[in-house]
Amino acid sequence: MPQVSTFFGITIYMYYAHGKHKEPYFHAKYQGYDASFSIRNLELLSGYLPKKAATLIQEWGLNHHLELMDNWDRIMRKEPVKKITGADHD
């Protein structure tokens, strides 16, 4: 799984799992929890994360929406993703 960002113990990954979701998304892992978020509206698509972690991820995603969409386009073209600055550096 290509790692895109890390902040406050949260790791963000992006890859395409055929048929998993019908929209651009990213994965987040935190303390053994795993969830997927929509890039378009930052809605939790699947999985679970503690509320504080989910809120941090959604705020980060809002601040980096264009970079996330650019990485999604890269994945669709089978190109490597680019790293995105973590919320601890925003």
C-alpha positions in Angstrom: 0.0 0.0 0.0 1.5 3.3 -1.0 1.9 5.6 2.1 0.9 9.2 1.3 1.1 10.9 4.7 1.7 10.4 8.4 0.7 12.6 11.3 -0.1 12.2 15.0 0.2 8.4 14.7 -2.2 8.3 11.8 -1.0 6.8 8.5 -2.8 7.6 5.2 -2.6 5.2 2.3 -3.9 5.3 -1.2 -4.5 2.5 -3.6 -7.3 1.2 -5.8 -9.1 -1.9 -4.7 -11.3 -2.8 -7.7 -15.0 -2.7 -6.8 -14.5 -1.7 -3.1 -15.9 1.9 -3.5 -17.4 3.7 -6.4 -15.7 7.0 -5.8 -12.2 8.3 -5.1 -11.1 7.4 -1.6 -8.2 7.0 0.8 -7.4 4.7 3.7 -6.4 5.7 7.2 -4.9 3.6 9.9 -4.6 4.5 13.6 -3.8 2.4 16.6 -5.0 -0.8 15.0 -8.1 0.8 13.5 -8.6 1.1 9.7 -11.1 3.1 7.7 -11.7 4.5 4.2 -12.8 8.1 3.5 -14.3 9.7 0.4 -12.0 12.3 -1.1 -14.9 14.3 -2.5 -16.8 14.9 0.8 -14.5 13.2 3.4 -17.4 11.0 4.5 -16.4 7.7 6.3 -17.0 5.0 3.7 -16.1 1.9 5.7 -14.3 0.8 8.9 -14.0 2.7 12.2 -11.6 5.2 13.8 -12.0 6.9 17.1 -13.9 10.2 16.7 -10.9 12.5 17.4 -8.7 10.7 14.8 -11.5 10.7 12.3 -12.0 14.5 12.8 -8.3 15.1 12.3 -8.3 13.1 9.1 -11.3 14.9 7.7 -9.8 18.3 8.5 -6.5 17.2 6.9 -8.4 15.9 3.9 -10.2 19.2 3.5 -6.8 21.1 3.5 -5.3 18.7 1.0 -8.2 17.9 -1.3 -6.5 18.9 -4.5 -3.4 16.8 -3.7 -5.6 13.8 -2.8 -7.4 14.1 -6.1 -4.1 14.4 -8.0 -2.9 11.2 -6.3 -6.2 9.5 -7.2 -5.7 10.4 -10.8 -2.1 9.1 -10.6 -3.4 5.8 -9.2 -5.9 5.5 -12.1 -3.0 6.1 -14.5 -0.9 3.5 -12.6 1.7 6.1 -11.6 3.3 6.5 -8.2 1.6 8.7 -5.6 3.2 11.8 -4.2 3.7 12.4 -0.5 1.4 14.9 1.2 2.4 17.0 4.2 0.8 15.8 7.4 -1.5 17.8 9.7 1.3 18.2 12.2 3.0 20.4 9.6 0.0 22.4 8.2 
